[in-house]
């Protein structure tokens, strides 16, 4: 059988890449489908390699303290193995804002990497806000004040309407949500000491 343009029109073109690229694409499809079910209609499963100097931190980042030694260790790993999991970004004009993966971005810049694998969200609305905060609030090592500021941000954005709704959405006790939100109301000096 011969290949004709009509026969080839129905086929999906794929490009075989290095083992690294295949792993990266597979990881992106799997993690987006399993961990970010809300992303299915907001992003493609394609991974773009975008210039690191075009990616900015997001105001949605609840983590304000990044351990320099951890970023340096990750930079060393990136020099050796590359960025193994794409960051999540939203396009902002001709630039991007990182929604998830700011530590990977910082480490990539430190490692001297020119481009970073990223999945680009096609929206910049309340759903993106919730995704960004959820990504960071699900972390175990987040400081309770940072966690509380994230919950307050979700309430302010209208993503959730009560502490109870946040507790159900994140699978955490309501008392934990209330406690963390309460920390945000402490005087600045007290927060600094904590």
ABEGO torsion letter per residue (X at the ends): XBBBAAAAAABBBBBBBBAAAAAAAAAAAAAAAAABAAAAAABBABBBBBBAAABBBBAABABABBBAAAAAAAAAAAAAAEBABBBBBBBBEABBBBABGAAAAAAAAAAGBABBBBBBBABABAAAAAAAAAAAAABAABBAAAAAAAAAAAAAAGABABAAAAAAAAGBBAAAAAAAAAAAABBAAAAAAX
